[in-house]
Amino acid sequence: MNSTIDSRNTTAPAARPAVVLGLHILVMLVYSLLFANVFWLMPLLVRLYFGSDNLDTRDWQTTLVTAAVPTFMMGSIFWAELLRRVRLRTYLAIFWLTAALPLACVALAQNYGQFLACHLIAAAGTASWNPLFGRLLKHFYSDAIRGRAYALLNAIGLGGSVAAIYAVGKWVEAHPDAFRIFFPAAAGLQLLGMAVLLWLSRMTKADAKPRETAVGSWKIPLDAVLHMGRVLRADRTFLRYEIAFMTYGIAFMFCDALLPVLATAKLGMRYEDYAHSTQMVEKIARLTLTLPMGLLLDRIGPVRTSGLGFAILGLYPVALLLAGSPTGIAFASIFYGAGLAAVTMGWMLGPVALAGSPDKVPQYVAIHATLVGVRGVLFQGFGMLLYKTSGTFLLPLGLGAMLFVAAALQMRALAVRLRGVTTAGTRAAG
């Protein structure tokens, strides 16, 4: 398969782009209300509510929770296979039942085991979102505006996330049992988001009859894994893109696993301080830079944009090591948000662009998300192990900083290679 990025425009949606984008923004706001709070609140509930009184046990309990979402991203290739075989309305119903409903059930949890069971089911269901989101991005927006549309979706979603995190952080700090109200309410609201998305997909004729029937077979998971291998072997550009993201992802997993431990065990932070110094600051930084990064991606492409994000993220673990207070964590979170503003653009739109044709997009996005799961399985626990065996945050976070820089250099080399391919093609055509 030719690995150069396909620049052909896809068919524009039948509805007016402004209507499509407006409804899509509403869906993102509803989605972010629930899931933006899941990422910070679940680890803190382990640290401060459900976790063991034994500190060592609680550290590993925290790792199980932080590792769950990236680990279950490995299921994305199987979700992509399901997306090919069922109508969109069926897929949306499955998403709500597996991702949102289990979070509502957290309200009933009385111990760590029950809490973890709800979280693991929701993490598995959450992996179904990325193949769907990639497919709709490719269908709803032409190549010429997709970067800006995606940036605007992210900016609005981040703004809603900041407000939701601020409110929920204060609410849970004042009333530790408030999560028992929040999760069912936010999960119920997801039904509205799914209804809007279904209506939007019908309006734009995205809810087409699947090309393949949803027959059950033990060969489907095996075929999905084998297909992932075939795609990576055939598309060398995509393979090198994934290698760079794997390098970045190892560093990301180290930081993700250790942040709640560092913030609570070293600095004594609780719900409100943690939510505001980490999630809110990070998302404000991302919100500030998301639109500029979307414009930048439309100019320089996902490879160079991702490389820039990796380079900025190299400062994040260094700042975490230097942090001596919630203010220091907030300062580190600025680098985290700034880097992720660029990485988020490349994370989704890189596979979308490299896939070329619309029917390949869910597969490429699913492969990309599945490799996040590989990183989560291998390196969240490894990061915690480095911390526990060394007795210091210096080893895992210092290694993380070096890996972020290495990933940036890998993306730079890939960008140079792509420019060379493009130049050679232009000369041959001339």
Sequence and secondary structure as in RCSB ss.txt:
>XXXX:A:sequence
MNSTIDSRNTTAPAARPAVVLGLHILVMLVYSLLFANVFWLMPLLVRLYFGSDNLDTRDWQTTLVTAAVPTFMMG
SIFWAELLRRVRLRTYLAIFWLTAALPLACVALAQNYGQFLACHLIAAAGTASWNPLFGRLLKHFYSDAIRGRAY
ALLNAIGLGGSVAAIYAVGKWVEAHPDAFRIFFPAAAGLQLLGMAVLLWLSRMTKADAKPRETAVGSWKIPLDAV
LHMGRVLRADRTFLRYEIAFMTYGIAFMFCDALLPVLATAKLGMRYEDYAHSTQMVEKIARLTLTLPMGLLLDRI
GPVRTSGLGFAILGLYPVALLLAGSPTGIAFASIFYGAGLAAVTMGWMLGPVALAGSPDKVPQYVAIHATLVGVR
GVLFQGFGMLLYKTSGTFLLPLGLGAMLFVAAALQMRALAVRLRGVTTAGTRAAG
>XXXX:A:secstr
   S         SS HHHHHHHHHHHHHHHHHHHHHHHHHHHHHIIIIIS SSHHHHHHHHHHHHHHHHHHGGG
HHHHHHHHHHS HHHHHHHHIIIIIHHHHGGGG  SHHHHHHHHHHHHHHHTTHHHHHHHHHHHHS TTTHHHHH
HHHHHHHHHHHHHHHHHHHHHHHH GGGHHHHHHHHHHHHHHHHHHHHHHHHHTT     SS     THHHHHHH
HHHHHHHHH HHHHHHHHHHHHHHHHHHHHHHHHHHIIIIIT   HHHHIIIIIIHHHHHHHHHHHHHHHHHHHH
HHHHHHHHHHHHHTHHHHHHHH  SHHHHHHHHHHHHHHHHHHHHHHHHHHHHHH SGGGHHHHHHHHHHHHHHH
HHHHHHHHHHHHHHHSSSHHHHHHHHHHHHHHHHHHHHHHHHHHHHHHHHHHHH 
